[in-house]
């Protein structure tokens, strides 16, 4: 059970990279990037977990205190979620503009020069 979150995060990143490599649809590429972001966020949260740890919001040590959960990976994860949401929204906006101009979502056809 101790390594399960790390394995799950590696699997999410691998699935995201597989989607980036094998798919040509721009929406599916955006989903692949989002899956990679979720895997990285899960990895960051897993790094900060301490078995039996308490939340780092107390200013005093309660009875039976052992150690606290690391707050830095949690803060980084919250920041990464906000940045990921903004980049995903921007990416989807670019995809909408590309579809309006080119009429397709196929990345191979978009790369072709028109002339």
C-alpha positions as protocol buffer text, in pm:
chain_id: "A"
residue {
  index: 1
  type: UNK
  ca { x: 0 y: 0 z: 0 }
}
residue {
  index: 2
  type: UNK
  ca { x: 295 y: 231 z: 55 }
}
residue {
  index: 3
  type: UNK
  ca { x: 398 y: 249 z: -312 }
}
residue {
  index: 4
  type: UNK
  ca { x: 50 y: 241 z: -465 }
}
residue {
  index: 5
  type: UNK
  ca { x: 16 y: 621 z: -510 }
}
residue {
  index: 6
  type: UNK
  ca { x: 356 y: 638 z: -677 }
}
residue {
  index: 7
  type: UNK
  ca { x: 267 y: 353 z: -913 }
}
residue {
  index: 8
  type: UNK
  ca { x: -68 y: 517 z: -990 }
}
residue {
  index: 9
  type: UNK
  ca { x: 99 y: 850 z: -1065 }
}
residue {
  index: 10
  type: UNK
  ca { x: 351 y: 679 z: -1296 }
}
residue {
  index: 11
  type: UNK
  ca { x: 64 y: 503 z: -1474 }
}
residue {
  index: 12
  type: UNK
  ca { x: -125 y: 830 z: -1521 }
}
residue {
  index: 13
  type: UNK
  ca { x: 183 y: 999 z: -1667 }
}
residue {
  index: 14
  type: UNK
  ca { x: 245 y: 698 z: -1894 }
}
residue {
  index: 15
  type: UNK
  ca { x: -118 y: 699 z: -2015 }
}
residue {
  index: 16
  type: UNK
  ca { x: -94 y: 1072 z: -2085 }
}
residue {
  index: 17
  type: UNK
  ca { x: 228 y: 1032 z: -2282 }
}
residue {
  index: 18
  type: UNK
  ca { x: 73 y: 741 z: -2473 }
}
residue {
  index: 19
  type: UNK
  ca { x: -219 y: 966 z: -2567 }
}
residue {
  index: 20
  type: UNK
  ca { x: 21 y: 1238 z: -2682 }
}
residue {
  index: 21
  type: UNK
  ca { x: 218 y: 997 z: -2897 }
}
residue {
  index: 22
  type: UNK
  ca { x: -63 y: 793 z: -3054 }
}
residue {
  index: 23
  type: UNK
  ca { x: -350 y: 1040 z: -3101 }
}
residue {
  index: 24
  type: UNK
  ca { x: -387 y: 1307 z: -3366 }
}
residue {
  index: 25
  type: UNK
  ca { x: -710 y: 1472 z: -3249 }
}
residue {
  index: 26
  type: UNK
  ca { x: -640 y: 1800 z: -3070 }
}
residue {
  index: 27
  type: UNK
  ca { x: -905 y: 1739 z: -2802 }
}
residue {
  index: 28
  type: UNK
  ca { x: -751 y: 1402 z: -2720 }
}
residue {
  index: 29
  type: UNK
  ca { x: -409 y: 1564 z: -2702 }
}
residue {
  index: 30
  type: UNK
  ca { x: -548 y: 1818 z: -2454 }
}
residue {
  index: 31
  type: UNK
  ca { x: -693 y: 1533 z: -2247 }
}
residue {
  index: 32
  type: UNK
  ca { x: -353 y: 1359 z: -2253 }
}
residue {
  index: 33
  type: UNK
  ca { x: -183 y: 1673 z: -2122 }
}
residue {
  index: 34
  type: UNK
  ca { x: -443 y: 1699 z: -1846 }
}
residue {
  index: 35
  type: UNK
  ca { x: -389 y: 1335 z: -1747 }
}
residue {
  index: 36
  type: UNK
  ca { x: -15 y: 1400 z: -1721 }
}
residue {
  index: 37
  type: UNK
  ca { x: -88 y: 1699 z: -1497 }
}
residue {
  index: 38
  type: UNK
  ca { x: -306 y: 1480 z: -1273 }
}
residue {
  index: 39
  type: UNK
  ca { x: -29 y: 1223 z: -1244 }
}
residue {
  index: 40
  type: UNK
  ca { x: 223 y: 1488 z: -1142 }
}
residue {
  index: 41
  type: UNK
  ca { x: -21 y: 1631 z: -885 }
}
residue {
  index: 42
  type: UNK
  ca { x: -77 y: 1286 z: -738 }
}
residue {
  index: 43
  type: UNK
  ca { x: 299 y: 1238 z: -717 }
}
residue {
  index: 44
  type: UNK
  ca { x: 341 y: 1568 z: -531 }
}
residue {
  index: 45
  type: UNK
  ca { x: 68 y: 1482 z: -282 }
}
residue {
  index: 46
  type: UNK
  ca { x: 219 y: 1136 z: -230 }
}
residue {
  index: 47
  type: UNK
  ca { x: 557 y: 1290 z: -153 }
}
residue {
  index: 48
  type: UNK
  ca { x: 412 y: 1496 z: 131 }
}
residue {
  index: 49
  type: UNK
  ca { x: 221 y: 1213 z: 298 }
}
residue {
  index: 50
  type: UNK
  ca { x: 345 y: 1098 z: 638 }
}
residue {
  index: 51
  type: UNK
  ca { x: 187 y: 790 z: 793 }
}
residue {
  index: 52
  type: UNK
  ca { x: 21 y: 888 z: 1119 }
}
residue {
  index: 53
  type: UNK
  ca { x: 100 y: 1255 z: 1060 }
}
residue {
  index: 54
  type: UNK
  ca { x: -130 y: 1538 z: 1160 }
}
residue {
  index: 55
  type: UNK
  ca { x: -234 y: 1845 z: 964 }
}
residue {
  index: 56
  type: UNK
  ca { x: 24 y: 2124 z: 986 }
}
residue {
  index: 57
  type: UNK
  ca { x: -225 y: 2388 z: 1101 }
}
residue {
  index: 58
  type: UNK
  ca { x: -176 y: 2350 z: 1476 }
}
residue {
  index: 59
  type: UNK
  ca { x: 58 y: 2583 z: 1663 }
}
residue {
  index: 60
  type: UNK
  ca { x: 97 y: 2346 z: 1956 }
}
residue {
  index: 61
  type: UNK
  ca { x: 187 y: 1981 z: 1975 }
}
residue {
  index: 62
  type: UNK
  ca { x: -117 y: 1773 z: 2077 }
}
residue {
  index: 63
  type: UNK
  ca { x: -80 y: 1471 z: 2307 }
}
residue {
  index: 64
  type: UNK
  ca { x: 69 y: 1174 z: 2123 }
}
residue {
  index: 65
  type: UNK
  ca { x: 225 y: 1402 z: 1861 }
}
residue {
  index: 66
  type: UNK
  ca { x: 462 y: 1220 z: 1628 }
}
residue {
  index: 67
  type: UNK
  ca { x: 510 y: 1433 z: 1317 }
}
residue {
  index: 68
  type: UNK
  ca { x: 322 y: 1653 z: 1075 }
}
residue {
  index: 69
  type: UNK
  ca { x: 237 y: 1606 z: 710 }
}
residue {
  index: 70
  type: UNK
  ca { x: 460 y: 1818 z: 486 }
}
residue {
  index: 71
  type: UNK
  ca { x: 272 y: 2134 z: 383 }
}
residue {
  index: 72
  type: UNK
  ca { x: 503 y: 2234 z: 95 }
}
residue {
  index: 73
  type: UNK
  ca { x: 393 y: 1962 z: -154 }
}
residue {
  index: 74
  type: UNK
  ca { x: 31 y: 2041 z: -73 }
}
residue {
  index: 75
  type: UNK
  ca { x: 84 y: 2409 z: -149 }
}
residue {
  index: 76
  type: UNK
  ca { x: 268 y: 2322 z: -471 }
}
residue {
  index: 77
  type: UNK
  ca { x: -14 y: 2092 z: -572 }
}
residue {
  index: 78
  type: UNK
  ca { x: -278 y: 2360 z: -517 }
}
residue {
  index: 79
  type: UNK
  ca { x: -72 y: 2601 z: -725 }
}
residue {
  index: 80
  type: UNK
  ca { x: -25 y: 2336 z: -995 }
}
residue {
  index: 81
  type: UNK
  ca { x: -400 y: 2271 z: -1007 }
}
residue {
  index: 82
  type: UNK
  ca { x: -474 y: 2640 z: -1064 }
}
residue {
  index: 83
  type: UNK
  ca { x: -203 y: 2673 z: -1329 }
}
residue {
  index: 84
  type: UNK
  ca { x: -321 y: 2349 z: -1495 }
}
residue {
  index: 85
  type: UNK
  ca { x: -677 y: 2478 z: -1510 }
}
residue {
  index: 86
  type: UNK
  ca { x: -565 y: 2803 z: -1672 }
}
residue {
  index: 87
  type: UNK
  ca { x: -342 y: 2630 z: -1926 }
}
residue {
  index: 88
  type: UNK
  ca { x: -613 y: 2379 z: -2012 }
}
residue {
  index: 89
  type: UNK
  ca { x: -864 y: 2659 z: -2069 }
}
residue {
  index: 90
  type: UNK
  ca { x: -614 y: 2843 z: -2290 }
}
residue {
  index: 91
  type: UNK
  ca { x: -534 y: 2523 z: -2480 }
}
residue {
  index: 92
  type: UNK
  ca { x: -904 y: 2455 z: -2543 }
}
residue {
  index: 93
  type: UNK
  ca { x: -953 y: 2815 z: -2657 }
}
residue {
  index: 94
  type: UNK
  ca { x: -669 y: 2770 z: -2907 }
}
residue {
  index: 95
  type: UNK
  ca { x: -829 y: 2446 z: -3026 }
}
residue {
  index: 96
  type: UNK
  ca { x: -1160 y: 2626 z: -3087 }
}
residue {
  index: 97
  type: UNK
  ca { x: -986 y: 2898 z: -3288 }
}
residue {
  index: 98
  type: UNK
  ca { x: -793 y: 2641 z: -3491 }
}
residue {
  index: 99
  type: UNK
  ca { x: -1115 y: 2450 z: -3565 }
}
residue {
  index: 100
  type: UNK
  ca { x: -1289 y: 2770 z: -3678 }
}
residue {
  index: 101
  type: UNK
  ca { x: -1005 y: 2860 z: -3915 }
}
residue {
  index: 102
  type: UNK
  ca { x: -910 y: 2517 z: -4047 }
}
residue {
  index: 103
  type: UNK
  ca { x: -1233 y: 2319 z: -4005 }
}
residue {
  index: 104
  type: UNK
  ca { x: -1056 y: 2013 z: -3862 }
}
residue {
  index: 105
  type: UNK
  ca { x: -911 y: 1888 z: -3536 }
}
residue {
  index: 106
  type: UNK
  ca { x: -659 y: 1653 z: -3697 }
}
residue {
  index: 107
  type: UNK
  ca { x: -307 y: 1766 z: -3603 }
}
residue {
  index: 108
  type: UNK
  ca { x: -161 y: 1618 z: -3922 }
}
residue {
  index: 109
  type: UNK
  ca { x: -388 y: 1819 z: -4147 }
}
residue {
  index: 110
  type: UNK
  ca { x: -330 y: 2138 z: -3952 }
}
residue {
  index: 111
  type: UNK
  ca { x: 47 y: 2109 z: -4001 }
}
residue {
  index: 112
  type: UNK
  ca { x: 14 y: 2097 z: -4379 }
}
residue {
  index: 113
  type: UNK
  ca { x: 87 y: 2420 z: -4560 }
}
residue {
  index: 114
  type: UNK
  ca { x: -188 y: 2574 z: -4760 }
}
residue {
  index: 115
  type: UNK
  ca { x: -78 y: 2737 z: -5076 }
}
